[in-house]
Amino acid sequence: MHIAATAIVCAVLAHGEHGAVVRVLTPQDGLQAGYVRGGRSRRLRPSLLPGNIVAVDLRSRTDSQLAAMTLELVHSRAPLLSEALAVAVIDWSTALTAAVLPEGYPYPRVHSGLDGLLAAVEAAPAARGWAVALVRYELLLLAEMGFGLDLSACTATGATDDLAFVSPKSGAAVSAGAGAPYADRLLPLPRFVLEGGEGGWPDILDGMKLSGYFLNRDLLTDRRATVLDARERLIERLRRIM
């Protein structure tokens, strides 16, 4: 196996005294893991920050063997390390990606979505500039993993307008009229999820509640649930600035 690609660093795990097992997301070959010799060295550690863009070369003799990875830094997001909120969203989005994607399968839409989210975090002057993108990315991951929400029409009436809720059981949309008597049992559906554009903080928190519910139920189970701690830290920081 030989892969040469530009990739996003998603996870780094110390291995041995000096090395590291690194998981990166490539556009065409999906999530790939490799052993980086000297990955814990002063020279390479700045390149192996989650969210960085690197040019990787992966080689292995068999599909069952952990590939040897060499890399060069293409774009560093180290300047964001002084911003606690930016660090929190980068840590969460990359850890989530590494936790839920199966290795070796192409997910070009996920790569594009994560790349766009990280670019928004880097460019936006405030969290509202990227928080909507984060919700969309979480919903995209759910869809790509086969757990997408059905927001095309009201599951109760078939109406396509005035959709205001999502059923926590079916993941299908519910209109305002049909859902009003059961509003306390349903999840709010923010307008930006359906229509695009920006959202205020109440809508953003509703969006994170929506995507977080289904991430927790459908994807982040068993050992993968540990990454939810990063999401809780992010939400706590967001609440402090509202």
Residue pairs with C-beta under 8 A, 6 or more apart in sequence:
1 58
1 59
1 60
1 61
1 62
1 63
1 67
2 57
2 58
2 59
3 26
3 29
3 32
3 56
3 57
3 58
3 67
4 55
4 56
4 57
4 58
5 26
5 27
5 28
5 29
5 55
5 56
6 26
6 27
6 53
6 54
6 55
6 56
6 74
7 24
7 25
7 26
7 27
7 32
7 53
7 54
7 55
7 56
8 24
8 25
8 51
8 52
8 53
8 54
8 94
8 111
8 114
8 115
8 118
9 22
9 23
9 24
9 47
9 48
9 49
9 50
9 51
9 52
9 53
9 54
9 94
10 23
10 24
10 25
10 31
10 50
10 94
10 95
10 97
10 98
11 22
11 23
11 50
11 94
11 95
11 98
12 20
12 21
12 22
12 23
12 39
12 48
12 50
13 20
13 21
13 22
14 20
14 39
14 40
15 21
15 35
15 39
17 40
18 37
18 38
18 39
18 40
18 41
19 35
19 36
19 37
19 38
19 39
19 40
20 35
20 36
20 39
20 40
20 44
20 48
21 33
21 34
21 35
21 36
21 66
22 33
22 34
22 35
22 36
22 39
22 48
22 69
22 71
23 31
23 32
23 33
23 98
23 103
24 31
24 32
24 33
24 34
24 54
24 56
24 69
24 71
25 31
25 32
25 97
25 101
25 107
25 110
25 111
25 114
26 32
26 56
26 111
27 106
27 108
27 111
27 112
28 106
28 108
29 104
29 106
30 101
30 102
30 103
30 104
30 105
30 106
30 107
30 111
31 97
31 98
31 101
31 102
31 103
31 104
31 105
31 107
32 56
32 58
32 67
32 103
32 104
33 66
33 67
33 103
34 56
34 58
34 66
34 67
34 68
34 69
35 66
35 67
35 68
35 69
36 44
36 48
36 69
36 70
36 71
37 68
38 44
39 45
39 48
44 71
46 73
46 76
46 78
47 54
47 71
47 72
47 73
47 76
48 54
48 71
49 76
49 77
49 78
49 81
50 90
50 91
50 94
50 95
51 77
51 80
51 90
51 93
51 94
51 118
52 73
52 74
52 75
52 76
52 77
52 78
53 73
53 74
53 75
54 71
54 72
54 73
54 74
55 71
55 72
55 74
56 69
56 70
56 71
57 69
57 70
57 71
58 67
58 68
58 69
59 67
59 68
60 66
60 67
60 68
77 90
77 118
77 122
80 86
80 87
80 90
80 121
80 122
81 87
84 237
85 127
85 234
85 237
85 238
85 241
86 121
86 122
88 230
88 233
88 234
88 237
89 117
89 121
89 127
89 130
89 134
89 234
90 118
90 121
91 230
91 233
91 234
92 227
92 230
92 231
92 233
92 234
93 114
93 117
93 118
93 134
93 137
94 114
95 227
95 230
96 138
96 141
96 215
96 220
96 227
96 230
96 231
97 110
97 114
97 141
99 219
99 220
99 224
99 227
100 141
100 145
100 219
100 220
100 224
101 107
101 110
101 141
101 145
107 144
109 140
109 144
110 140
110 141
110 144
113 136
113 137
113 140
113 141
114 137
116 133
116 137
117 130
117 133
117 134
117 137
120 129
120 130
120 133
121 130
123 129
124 130
127 238
127 241
128 198
128 201
128 204
131 199
131 204
131 208
131 238
132 192
132 197
132 198
132 199
132 204
132 207
134 208
135 190
135 192
135 193
135 204
135 207
135 208
135 210
135 211
136 193
138 208
138 211
138 212
138 215
139 148
139 149
139 193
139 210
139 211
141 215
141 219
142 148
142 149
142 211
142 214
142 215
142 218
142 219
143 149
145 218
145 219
147 171
147 214
147 218
147 219
148 171
149 166
149 171
149 172
149 173
149 210
149 214
150 170
150 171
150 172
150 173
151 163
151 166
151 172
151 173
151 189
151 193
151 194
152 160
152 173
153 159
153 160
153 163
153 173
154 160
154 163
154 173
154 174
154 175
154 178
155 167
155 170
155 172
155 173
155 174
156 174
156 175
156 178
156 179
157 175
157 177
157 178
159 175
159 177
159 178
161 175
162 175
162 176
162 177
163 173
163 174
163 175
163 176
163 189
163 194
164 174
164 175
164 176
164 179
164 188
164 189
165 173
165 174
165 175
165 176
165 179
165 183
165 186
165 187
165 188
165 189
166 172
166 173
166 174
166 186
166 187
166 188
166 189
166 210
167 173
167 174
167 186
167 187
168 185
168 186
168 187
168 213
171 214
173 189
174 182
174 186
174 189
179 186
187 206
187 209
187 210
187 213
188 206
188 209
188 210
189 206
189 210
190 199
190 203
190 204
190 206
190 207
190 210
191 197
191 199
191 203
192 198
192 199
192 203
192 207
193 207
193 210
199 207
201 242
204 238
205 238
208 235
212 231
215 228
215 231
216 225
216 228
220 227
220 228
